[in-house]
Amino acid sequence: MSNSTPQGLRQAPKANQPFIPDTAPVRRSHIHPNQSPPPVAMVHSLSNSSANPNSPRPNFDNWDGREQRVPMSTRDVATPGNRPALFASLNDRNKAAKLPDFYDPYFPLRFLEVPKSDHIYKRAHYGLQSDIPDEVDFALYHLVQISNQRWDKFKFEGFPLLAETLMAKAIDVSILCTGVTWELQYEFRESTDRVNVLNSLHGTRDILEKIKQIPVTLPQDTLETYEFNHRLRNVKEATLVLRNMVLLQENAFYVSRYAKGLLRDFLVILMNLPDQPRLNEIKNDALDIAEEVTKFMRTDPEDPLWVSLLNCLESSDRAHVVRALWALTHFSTELEEQDANRAMERISKHTLQQLYFHTLLDLDKDILSGALDFWYQYTLSSENIETMMDVFSLPSVFVPRMVALLMHDGRPSKKETVLQDEKVAPPPSEIPRVPSELLKDLMELTEPERSSRWLRCCFVEDAECEITQIALWQAYQSRFADPRVPGGGVLPAAEFIKNVSTTFTNAQAQVINGPGASTRFIIKGIRPLETAHTFQGFPYIYCKWADNENQSKTCQRAFTTPTDLRNHVFSDHMDLPTTDKAGHYNLDNAESPVHTCLWDNCTKFRSSGPSLNTAMVAGHVSSHLPDERPADAEPPVSKRAVLQERIVRKWFYMDTPVNERGEPVGVAYKAALVLRNLAKNLPNGIAPQFNGLSWKKAVFLSHRPKIVETWDRNRSLRKELTELIMTIEREDYY
């Protein structure tokens, strides 16, 4: 045997078993020729050693066909693959450290460089900053489209300096109006005393004075050069882009926080543009922007933006007034500071009067609603209410108007409570008999029309009633079956029941399983009439004149019209002679007392006996007969007699509209909140000019009945009005 390392052989796979190659790493061993061979166990563990050409010849004597492996010692190493969280935090810290703070107040913005990109967003972004006319036109056109279609995805935080560049482009309108260019100063160490320099870092407090110092050179005529029109269009597009983008709350918060100084100056400049129609669109967009961003801004009585918005309330343009009211009432609403909005403490009396006048515009819901939003915030302070008392009388001017608005835009509604249910007479237990006149007309018809006519003349639809099929079939047979004709000349039972459902659309043949083994077959939805009807739908009128010889036996002849019945009674029963005029009778006194009334057991002449006065008796008999029927009379609707009337108590309301959560909304709701604030924050103590009454009693006493009445009629405002009434009634002791 030579001292060569044996080479392992693969075993043959079993039948129908796929071959799976061994992919374990190959371990090679090199043995010096002068060394002794390794032990057999070690030899077996060395596989595939023949790969080395210098290795000795393999030894196959002790090879058993199996490969042995030796375990290896390993240790875990943290990698991004098995420990992503560890490396993610490190990467985030590194990235955060590398990103510059674009809005650091002490970082010069003009030296920032944004990473370049080929995206259309970046192309428009850089084109706007380039000040190249063609690039600016391209950028503004695409930004208008992007902000209009993708406003919910287009965010300022992804495009540093975009908001500042757009505002700088928008305030170029001053070049058109005054010929002066505003300079934006971001370096707090530099002076802003020059009239055309803006403190874009913190806002220019004296910007209104600067605007007044710059004379307007824009002519009133509408003749424009190409350069003027081109620059004006760029200004409108830049303002429109800003307006579209701040509709997203994230953008409104972003620009109001990181560009608050320039934002204030930008809005003030656009709100104080000359009053010309071609600049109206710019002013409207600026007011729309102010409505969205003032939520995140502080203000005070000397704030130029606040003053500019108050001045817009004097505008003759309704759109300016509405938007200014919204912006004023939105100030600081998203800030947590308690004193973020201190501007309402020093509103002039003239402005308060103007805001009250706005509450008189019933037909303009936008201005009315905006004014009430303002009054709600204003009446939250007791100091403001004391100012109101110096401007106008609360009991006779302000409170009556708020009380009148409690029913504004109310929606009428009704609620019913049934105190007594209606009871109607039960349906007739018998099917009405067919008069000879009707039977003659029916016999002239053929089936199935004859049975349908008979059903319509003797039955009517009634959803609450029913009749057994056997009773209906027997009544039909008894009236029309002819024993001399095979089958009686009538419809078979099955076809007749089917014809009932055909005649009455709501009638249904049903099977009722009663208690035990009894089963009832009924027709649901019809009931018999009290008397048979003619083909035209009028009930037959029966004569109820009793027989002279047998008082219990009546005439029972049927007539189709009241005229026929009247002629029958006067001619056949009273034996009155007729005159030459049709329908008239000789009413001269009789020679002997023969006239009496035998209509339906009448007792009029039972004690006195017959009379000679023909006219008197005929008049009395006429009182029993039905009135003449007009020629154009409609067939009556057959209803069951009402035995007990339905008594219903009704309540009528004028409810304020509510949202999907059932909460009141609208002008009336805001007026109720204003009254509640007013009652809570009125001055304490006695009102000297109201005969020693407290301020609450003096202001609300005369209006309490109207408030209570509104509480009763307006269910939507009961919670707010209950709080108001309780506040009025609660006495404070000092």
MIKE-675915 format. One line per 5 residues: for each residue z, x, y of C-alpha. Coordinates in Angstrom, 3 decimals, padded with zeros to 6 digits. Example, Ala and Ser with C-alpha at 12.3 -4.5 7.8 and 13.67 -1.06 7.14 Angstrom:
residues 2
007.800,012.300,-004.500; 007.140,013.670,-001.060
end
This chain:
residues 734
000.000,000.000,000.000; -000.846,001.288,003.434; 001.465,001.082,006.431; -000.675,-001.474,008.182; 000.485,-004.667,009.886
-000.550,-007.785,007.906; -002.834,-010.257,009.683; -001.875,-013.930,009.363; -004.399,-016.462,008.018; -004.549,-020.126,009.019
-003.905,-022.663,006.301; -006.654,-025.100,005.432; -006.004,-028.502,007.012; -005.276,-031.479,004.841; -007.963,-033.993,004.063
-008.766,-036.406,006.927; -006.541,-034.376,009.291; -008.122,-032.932,012.450; -007.759,-029.235,013.117; -005.458,-028.385,016.031
-005.735,-024.732,017.079; -002.637,-022.699,017.860; -002.442,-022.079,021.593; 000.758,-020.010,021.565; 000.556,-016.694,023.448
-000.441,-013.700,021.289; 002.143,-010.944,020.796; 000.887,-007.534,019.868; 002.841,-004.669,018.314; 001.808,-001.029,018.143
003.395,001.257,015.479; 003.158,005.025,015.661; 001.617,006.524,012.480; 004.610,008.786,011.930; 007.089,005.930,012.054
008.221,003.941,009.029; 006.917,000.434,008.644; 009.026,-002.413,010.063; 010.915,-004.798,007.830; 009.000,-007.565,006.103
010.562,-010.287,008.253; 009.455,-008.471,011.378; 005.999,-007.941,009.918; 005.594,-011.614,009.302; 006.581,-012.385,012.897
003.775,-010.241,014.245; 000.648,-012.314,014.119; -002.916,-011.544,014.961; -002.184,-007.794,015.319; -005.719,-006.961,014.208
-006.865,-007.745,017.694; -005.922,-004.159,018.574; -008.494,-001.749,017.039; -005.885,000.994,016.806; -003.527,-001.051,014.659
-003.172,-000.101,010.944; -004.721,-002.160,008.172; -002.924,-005.430,007.487; -000.762,-005.936,004.452; -001.500,-009.191,002.635
000.887,-008.775,-000.274; 003.890,-010.482,001.317; 001.954,-012.977,003.474; 002.981,-016.579,002.751; 000.531,-018.264,005.144
003.171,-019.314,007.731; 003.752,-017.891,011.176; 007.239,-017.144,012.467; 008.166,-017.176,016.161; 010.977,-015.398,017.962
012.813,-017.327,020.769; 012.516,-015.995,024.332; 015.176,-015.911,027.046; 014.082,-017.741,030.304; 015.664,-018.792,033.635
014.826,-021.607,036.106; 013.129,-020.676,039.345; 012.932,-023.119,042.281; 009.327,-023.833,043.207; 007.625,-026.501,045.371
006.522,-028.111,042.125; 009.950,-028.689,040.569; 012.068,-028.753,043.766; 009.902,-030.497,046.419; 012.837,-031.763,048.437
014.169,-028.224,049.037; 010.857,-026.958,050.358; 010.050,-030.181,052.276; 013.120,-029.862,054.484; 012.284,-026.225,055.179
008.720,-027.120,056.097; 009.867,-029.925,058.390; 012.238,-027.603,060.217; 009.542,-025.022,060.635; 007.036,-027.595,061.867
009.532,-029.122,064.283; 010.310,-025.702,065.671; 006.640,-024.938,066.267; 005.779,-028.235,068.057; 006.160,-028.039,071.861
007.987,-030.736,073.787; 005.106,-032.146,075.769; 007.375,-034.269,077.951; 010.058,-031.758,078.798; 010.652,-032.431,082.527
010.692,-028.677,083.206; 007.554,-027.873,081.190; 004.391,-027.623,083.333; 002.089,-030.224,081.808; -001.114,-028.667,083.073
-000.622,-025.600,080.841; -000.350,-027.577,077.592; -003.080,-027.178,075.016; -003.590,-029.807,072.350; -005.091,-028.854,068.969
-008.795,-029.636,068.923; -010.388,-032.166,066.598; -013.865,-033.591,066.068; -012.560,-037.170,065.885; -013.962,-039.683,068.400
-010.411,-040.272,069.621; -010.037,-036.598,070.526; -013.540,-036.466,071.964; -012.697,-039.294,074.330; -009.307,-037.737,075.051
-010.713,-034.382,076.089; -013.709,-035.904,077.820; -011.366,-037.843,080.098; -009.450,-034.664,080.962; -012.592,-032.678,081.667
-013.452,-034.503,084.948; -017.127,-034.143,084.051; -018.688,-037.457,085.191; -020.776,-038.045,082.064; -017.880,-037.143,079.771
-015.495,-039.351,081.744; -017.910,-042.275,081.470; -018.296,-041.674,077.749; -014.522,-041.393,077.271; -013.621,-044.505,079.249
-016.289,-046.610,077.541; -015.025,-045.691,074.070; -011.363,-045.940,075.053; -011.941,-049.491,076.257; -013.502,-050.372,072.906
-010.810,-048.587,070.903; -007.921,-050.108,072.874; -009.441,-053.559,072.510; -010.232,-053.435,068.786; -007.672,-050.912,067.457
-004.866,-051.341,069.946; -002.298,-051.765,067.177; -003.185,-048.299,065.761; -003.927,-046.429,069.002; -000.663,-044.806,070.145
000.121,-042.541,073.062; 002.323,-040.261,070.984; -000.735,-038.992,069.110; -002.571,-038.051,072.298; -000.391,-036.037,074.732
-001.282,-036.422,078.409; -003.566,-039.404,077.717; -001.303,-041.849,079.585; -000.926,-039.468,082.532; -004.657,-038.834,082.710
-005.460,-042.557,082.640; -002.946,-043.284,085.412; -004.269,-040.391,087.477; -007.783,-041.756,087.070; -006.596,-045.277,088.022
-004.896,-044.227,091.260; -008.200,-042.735,092.388; -008.742,-046.211,093.776; -006.899,-044.918,096.863; -009.879,-042.684,097.561
-012.013,-045.819,097.844; -009.483,-047.741,099.948; -008.162,-045.007,102.240; -010.154,-041.846,101.536; -006.906,-040.072,100.571
-006.305,-038.496,097.183; -002.825,-038.679,095.707; -001.461,-035.340,094.491; 000.757,-035.455,091.419; 003.728,-033.110,091.662
005.547,-032.255,088.418; 007.420,-029.200,089.657; 010.800,-030.352,090.873; 011.189,-027.233,093.008; 008.139,-028.088,095.096
008.406,-030.276,098.171; 006.962,-033.818,098.243; 007.250,-034.350,101.991; 003.514,-034.570,102.533; 002.310,-038.160,102.726
-000.129,-037.907,099.803; 002.208,-036.138,097.335; 003.901,-038.112,094.558; 006.990,-037.054,092.647; 005.475,-037.791,089.266
008.500,-036.478,087.401; 011.093,-038.940,088.709; 009.128,-041.340,090.889; 008.604,-041.426,094.628; 011.339,-043.480,096.269
009.584,-043.629,099.650; 006.153,-044.459,098.269; 006.000,-047.780,100.132; 006.503,-045.975,103.441; 003.819,-043.466,102.493
001.386,-046.272,101.651; 002.026,-047.843,105.060; 001.335,-044.532,106.788; -002.111,-044.209,105.225; -004.607,-046.482,107.025
-007.017,-048.587,104.974; -010.647,-047.654,105.582; -012.236,-049.976,103.016; -014.536,-052.463,104.772; -014.360,-056.160,104.048
-018.049,-056.506,103.216; -019.241,-056.259,099.623; -022.043,-053.750,100.234; -021.354,-050.828,097.898; -023.006,-047.499,097.200
-023.683,-046.274,093.695; -020.924,-043.683,093.955; -018.439,-046.324,095.138; -019.335,-048.724,092.337; -019.224,-045.944,089.734
-015.737,-044.789,090.767; -014.464,-048.385,090.983; -015.735,-049.070,087.490; -013.925,-045.980,086.175; -010.711,-047.142,087.838
-011.003,-050.611,086.284; -011.715,-049.163,082.844; -008.773,-046.764,082.999; -006.428,-049.560,084.075; -007.766,-051.838,081.361
-007.177,-049.175,078.688; -003.572,-048.806,079.814; -003.135,-052.566,079.870; -004.490,-052.940,076.330; -002.397,-050.091,074.948
000.977,-051.162,076.361; 000.626,-054.508,074.609; 001.913,-052.512,071.635; 005.653,-052.223,072.186; 005.743,-048.632,070.922
003.270,-047.602,073.607; 005.169,-049.507,076.304; 008.397,-047.756,075.332; 006.663,-044.384,075.092; 005.052,-044.427,078.511
008.113,-045.917,080.227; 010.287,-043.139,078.814; 008.116,-040.039,078.954; 006.045,-040.812,082.035; 008.422,-043.037,083.943
007.975,-041.313,087.304; 004.200,-041.468,087.401; 004.278,-044.961,085.859; 006.364,-046.353,088.713; 004.138,-044.818,091.371
000.991,-045.925,089.548; 002.168,-049.561,089.438; 003.320,-049.590,093.051; 000.006,-048.198,094.298; -002.066,-050.747,092.389
000.162,-053.681,093.392; -000.222,-052.807,097.082; -003.989,-052.572,097.146; -005.844,-054.369,099.952; -006.309,-058.077,099.372
-009.988,-058.096,098.383; -011.624,-059.966,095.469; -013.199,-056.825,093.991; -009.735,-055.272,093.581; -008.142,-058.382,092.103
-008.833,-057.418,088.492; -007.072,-054.079,088.979; -004.027,-055.784,090.446; -003.876,-058.302,087.590; -004.006,-055.522,084.992
-001.268,-053.638,086.817; 000.950,-056.729,086.743; 000.237,-057.135,083.028; 001.327,-053.532,082.483; 004.468,-054.118,084.551
005.345,-057.140,082.414; 005.383,-054.961,079.282; 007.036,-051.778,080.582; 009.752,-053.157,082.873; 011.732,-054.129,079.753
012.590,-050.452,079.304; 013.122,-049.513,082.975; 016.153,-049.517,085.245; 015.943,-050.972,088.733; 017.918,-051.446,091.935
017.435,-053.326,095.228; 015.566,-050.390,096.846; 013.321,-049.751,093.849; 009.727,-049.734,095.212; 008.484,-051.382,092.018
011.018,-054.211,092.334; 010.149,-054.714,095.989; 006.429,-054.766,095.204; 006.919,-057.421,092.533; 008.924,-059.583,094.950
006.130,-059.279,097.484; 003.675,-060.566,094.885; 005.569,-063.876,094.870; 004.127,-064.499,098.347; 000.567,-064.112,097.061
-001.868,-067.002,097.328; -003.223,-066.072,093.895; -001.491,-068.034,091.131; -002.102,-065.268,088.582; -000.198,-062.782,090.747
002.779,-065.105,091.074; 002.971,-065.853,087.341; 002.694,-062.217,086.281; 005.166,-061.060,088.933; 007.733,-063.610,087.743
007.357,-062.426,084.152; 007.724,-058.776,085.157; 010.785,-059.475,087.329; 012.585,-061.404,084.599; 011.767,-058.736,081.998
013.392,-055.907,083.914; 015.916,-053.935,081.791; 016.083,-056.596,079.080; 015.687,-053.967,076.320; 018.269,-051.565,077.759
021.859,-051.519,076.559; 023.374,-050.485,079.918; 025.316,-053.279,081.581; 024.263,-052.293,085.106; 020.633,-051.479,084.338
019.421,-054.270,086.634; 021.373,-054.371,089.883; 018.456,-055.554,091.988; 019.326,-059.268,091.906; 022.494,-058.683,093.904
020.602,-058.217,097.178; 017.690,-060.617,097.039; 016.875,-062.026,100.461; 017.449,-065.660,101.338; 013.754,-066.153,101.964
012.924,-064.984,098.426; 015.549,-067.293,096.935; 014.078,-070.229,098.820; 010.606,-069.299,097.585; 011.864,-069.154,093.985
013.454,-072.584,094.406; 010.156,-073.971,095.699; 008.517,-072.691,092.525; 010.813,-074.947,090.483; 009.209,-077.963,092.204
005.805,-077.331,090.633; 006.012,-079.769,087.727; 002.329,-079.493,086.870; 002.289,-075.679,086.653; 004.348,-074.891,083.561
003.836,-071.128,083.811; 005.243,-070.774,087.329; 007.974,-073.324,086.610; 009.024,-071.568,083.416; 008.969,-068.132,085.061
011.093,-069.360,087.971; 013.677,-070.827,085.583; 013.803,-067.527,083.682; 014.670,-065.853,086.962; 017.327,-068.436,087.840
018.901,-068.064,084.394; 019.421,-064.345,084.951; 020.464,-064.817,088.562; 023.185,-067.376,087.760; 024.842,-065.086,085.214
026.756,-063.485,088.108; 029.378,-065.323,090.140; 028.549,-063.167,093.196; 024.957,-064.376,093.048; 026.116,-068.008,092.958
028.121,-067.459,096.140; 024.921,-066.191,097.748; 023.108,-069.337,096.560; 025.722,-071.498,098.247; 024.810,-069.901,101.582
021.081,-070.517,101.062; 021.038,-074.197,100.060; 023.428,-076.974,099.082; 024.129,-076.932,095.346; 025.282,-080.594,094.965
022.384,-082.134,096.889; 019.488,-079.686,096.394; 019.708,-077.266,093.487; 021.695,-079.160,090.834; 019.727,-082.451,091.179
016.511,-080.549,090.594; 017.865,-078.865,087.471; 019.168,-082.209,086.159; 015.747,-083.792,086.723; 014.124,-080.987,084.715
016.285,-081.787,081.671; 013.732,-084.435,080.665; 010.688,-082.317,081.474; 007.947,-082.457,078.831; 010.099,-084.698,076.615
008.446,-086.109,073.537; 009.173,-089.787,072.843; 010.566,-090.580,069.408; 012.209,-093.562,067.745; 014.955,-093.992,065.194
015.570,-097.264,063.352; 018.631,-098.463,061.475; 018.227,-101.561,059.303; 021.227,-103.842,059.716; 019.839,-106.685,057.593
016.955,-106.566,055.149; 014.261,-109.184,055.192; 014.284,-111.713,052.390; 011.184,-113.725,051.549; 010.748,-116.780,049.395
010.024,-116.188,045.714; 006.434,-116.704,044.582; 005.460,-120.211,043.397; 006.305,-120.805,039.777; 003.195,-122.966,039.174
-000.477,-122.305,039.658; -001.888,-124.738,042.253; -003.946,-127.609,040.964; -007.640,-127.712,041.752; -008.660,-130.687,043.914
-011.600,-132.706,042.733; -013.632,-131.550,045.715; -013.043,-127.886,044.801; -013.548,-128.479,041.087; -016.925,-130.002,041.797
-018.004,-126.906,043.715; -016.665,-124.561,041.024; -018.446,-126.327,038.188; -021.752,-125.666,039.880; -021.234,-121.902,039.438
-021.794,-119.790,036.321; -019.479,-117.243,034.781; -018.126,-114.783,035.726; -018.628,-115.904,039.349; -016.859,-119.205,038.656
-013.674,-117.519,037.410; -013.727,-115.085,040.352; -014.051,-117.982,042.807; -011.235,-119.858,041.137; -009.005,-116.770,041.285
-009.671,-116.274,045.005; -009.008,-119.968,045.718; -005.701,-120.110,043.797; -004.259,-116.558,043.987; -003.669,-113.832,046.546
-002.809,-110.145,046.316; 000.892,-109.333,046.533; 002.149,-105.925,045.415; 005.653,-107.243,044.663; 004.607,-110.107,042.403
003.251,-110.496,038.900; 002.077,-113.188,036.458; 001.821,-113.181,032.688; -001.630,-112.842,031.218; -001.086,-115.779,028.851
-000.110,-118.133,031.706; -003.166,-117.097,033.696; -005.479,-117.494,030.690; -004.073,-120.914,029.796; -004.486,-122.172,033.381
-008.075,-121.000,033.391; -008.806,-122.673,030.041; -007.134,-125.950,030.952; -009.326,-126.325,034.034; -012.719,-125.210,032.799
-012.822,-125.295,028.977; -015.225,-127.953,027.627; -014.494,-128.880,023.991; -018.066,-130.078,023.545; -019.437,-126.559,024.153
-018.999,-123.754,021.601; -016.378,-121.376,022.924; -015.418,-123.867,025.596; -017.979,-122.495,028.059; -015.437,-120.055,029.412
-015.059,-116.288,029.306; -013.272,-114.655,026.381; -009.708,-113.630,027.083; -010.458,-109.886,027.302; -013.365,-110.364,029.707
-011.369,-112.788,031.828; -008.448,-110.345,032.205; -010.944,-107.620,033.096; -012.500,-109.917,035.688; -009.081,-110.362,037.316
-008.927,-106.614,038.100; -012.515,-106.774,039.339; -011.763,-109.669,041.677; -008.530,-108.173,043.081; -008.770,-104.413,043.587
-004.990,-103.883,043.539; -004.313,-106.066,040.465; -003.506,-104.149,037.269; -003.108,-105.333,033.695; 000.123,-103.835,032.326
002.173,-103.912,029.152; 005.941,-104.130,029.634; 008.113,-103.146,026.706; 011.158,-105.328,027.048; 014.522,-105.069,025.356
014.311,-105.062,021.582; 010.918,-105.845,020.086; 009.702,-108.108,022.923; 006.572,-107.035,024.757; 005.163,-108.674,027.876
001.550,-108.554,029.018; 001.327,-109.101,032.766; -001.031,-108.854,035.713; 000.733,-106.848,038.442; -000.207,-107.347,042.104
-001.114,-111.063,042.461; 000.760,-114.335,042.979; -000.218,-118.016,043.003; -000.862,-119.760,046.301; 001.161,-122.792,047.368
-002.056,-124.807,047.647; -005.614,-124.087,046.654; -007.964,-122.663,049.290; -011.545,-123.489,050.083; -014.371,-121.026,049.613
-013.977,-120.174,053.296; -010.285,-119.252,052.839; -008.670,-122.301,054.483; -005.969,-124.170,052.516; -006.682,-127.717,051.355
-004.679,-130.344,053.270; -003.073,-132.987,051.066; -002.354,-136.533,052.096; 001.330,-137.417,051.694; 001.088,-141.167,052.416
003.179,-143.171,049.997; 001.939,-146.206,048.073; 003.041,-149.522,049.585; 004.029,-150.820,046.196; 005.520,-147.624,044.775
007.234,-145.503,047.463; 007.693,-142.567,045.072; 003.976,-142.229,044.477; 001.943,-140.429,047.166; -001.762,-140.330,047.789
-002.326,-136.613,047.044; -005.941,-136.588,048.119; -007.088,-133.175,049.436; -009.209,-132.518,052.519; -010.784,-129.389,053.897
-010.176,-130.087,057.622; -007.437,-131.854,059.637; -010.086,-134.188,061.066; -010.987,-135.487,057.621; -007.312,-136.081,056.824
-006.762,-137.938,060.102; -009.737,-140.196,059.531; -008.527,-140.890,055.984; -004.998,-141.868,057.096; -006.100,-144.121,059.955
-008.916,-145.799,058.033; -007.659,-146.026,054.461; -003.898,-146.360,054.923; -003.394,-147.945,058.346; -006.621,-149.994,058.254
-007.427,-149.276,061.904; -010.877,-150.487,062.970; -013.211,-147.835,064.328; -015.013,-147.916,067.662; -018.496,-146.952,068.665
-017.293,-143.410,069.473; -016.851,-141.264,066.386; -013.227,-140.349,065.619; -011.782,-143.098,067.841; -009.989,-146.268,066.661
-009.051,-149.626,068.149; -005.376,-149.399,069.061; -004.828,-152.988,070.202; -001.626,-154.647,069.076; -001.777,-156.358,065.703
-001.316,-160.108,065.283; 001.557,-159.544,062.873; 003.952,-156.612,062.335; 002.021,-154.670,059.752; 002.079,-151.077,061.047
004.613,-148.648,059.692; 004.856,-144.935,058.733; 004.914,-144.046,055.039; 004.221,-140.322,055.450; 006.352,-138.241,053.130
009.376,-140.589,053.050; 009.529,-140.997,056.836; 012.468,-143.187,057.909; 011.256,-144.036,061.403; 010.555,-147.739,060.707
012.687,-148.150,057.629; 015.504,-149.971,059.427; 013.485,-151.835,062.083; 010.581,-152.743,059.842; 006.855,-152.841,060.620
005.729,-153.044,064.233; 003.046,-154.831,066.193; 002.468,-151.889,068.549; -000.526,-150.186,066.963; -000.770,-147.385,069.554
002.915,-146.451,069.172; 002.778,-146.309,065.378; -000.528,-144.416,065.403; 000.927,-141.861,067.824; 003.944,-141.397,065.590
001.777,-140.938,062.484; -000.319,-138.368,064.385; 002.822,-136.249,064.848; 002.916,-135.713,061.056; -000.724,-134.647,060.846
-001.860,-131.047,061.459; -003.579,-130.120,064.731; -007.312,-129.963,065.025; -008.833,-126.650,063.955; -011.043,-124.758,066.456
-014.608,-124.161,065.389; -014.218,-120.363,065.544; -010.827,-120.250,063.789; -010.209,-117.379,061.331; -008.826,-118.032,057.829
-005.049,-117.679,057.802; -003.251,-114.856,055.999; -001.179,-116.268,053.196; 002.358,-114.892,053.300; 005.512,-115.978,051.629
008.032,-117.767,053.775; 010.747,-115.589,055.331; 014.210,-116.789,054.257; 016.161,-114.092,056.119; 014.890,-112.173,059.112
014.976,-108.370,059.165; 017.404,-107.086,061.780; 016.792,-103.561,062.999; 018.592,-101.522,065.629; 016.299,-099.091,067.407
017.065,-095.960,069.428; 014.458,-094.411,071.695; 014.660,-090.687,072.505; 012.894,-088.154,074.714; 013.416,-084.929,072.807
012.684,-081.452,074.120; 010.153,-079.532,071.971; 011.633,-077.208,069.336; 010.265,-074.142,067.533; 009.862,-073.641,063.792
013.584,-072.836,063.488; 014.579,-076.096,065.153; 015.721,-074.395,068.387; 014.800,-076.006,071.729; 012.198,-074.283,073.885
010.566,-074.947,077.201; 011.466,-075.855,080.759; 014.179,-078.426,079.933; 016.042,-075.947,077.723; 016.001,-073.305,080.468
017.212,-075.841,083.047; 020.159,-076.691,080.762; 021.060,-073.002,080.488; 020.904,-072.601,084.272; 023.271,-075.552,084.732
025.631,-074.140,082.103; 025.702,-070.752,083.844; 026.270,-072.446,087.166; 029.245,-074.447,085.833; 030.821,-071.362,084.250
030.427,-069.044,087.250; 031.208,-071.320,090.175; 033.951,-069.962,092.438; 037.512,-070.785,091.487; 039.720,-072.898,093.652
039.257,-075.849,095.979; 036.145,-076.626,097.991; 037.412,-077.296,101.541; 034.361,-079.281,102.634; 034.650,-081.705,099.665
038.017,-083.377,100.294; 040.081,-081.053,098.143; 037.922,-081.225,095.003; 037.394,-078.173,092.843; 034.018,-076.521,093.038
033.066,-077.839,089.592; 033.916,-081.416,090.502; 032.273,-081.112,093.896; 028.996,-079.812,092.491; 028.695,-081.859,089.268
030.765,-085.036,089.736; 027.964,-087.205,091.122; 025.506,-085.936,088.485; 027.740,-086.359,085.442; 026.407,-089.867,084.496
022.828,-088.582,084.521; 023.796,-085.570,082.395; 025.567,-087.829,079.886; 022.544,-090.145,079.757; 020.297,-087.146,079.100
022.689,-085.999,076.366; 022.260,-089.400,074.701; 018.460,-089.464,074.924; 017.607,-085.795,074.371; 018.856,-084.796,070.934
017.386,-081.293,071.144; 019.655,-080.300,074.066; 022.898,-081.843,072.839; 024.480,-078.483,072.035; 023.793,-077.022,075.489
024.670,-080.247,077.335; 027.887,-080.596,075.343; 028.940,-077.142,076.516; 027.990,-078.102,080.082; 030.011,-081.336,080.030
033.039,-079.606,078.489; 032.870,-076.884,081.137; 032.719,-079.500,083.892; 035.664,-081.457,082.476; 037.842,-078.399,081.885
040.249,-077.875,084.755; 041.307,-074.370,085.706; 044.828,-073.797,087.041; 045.679,-070.989,089.371
end
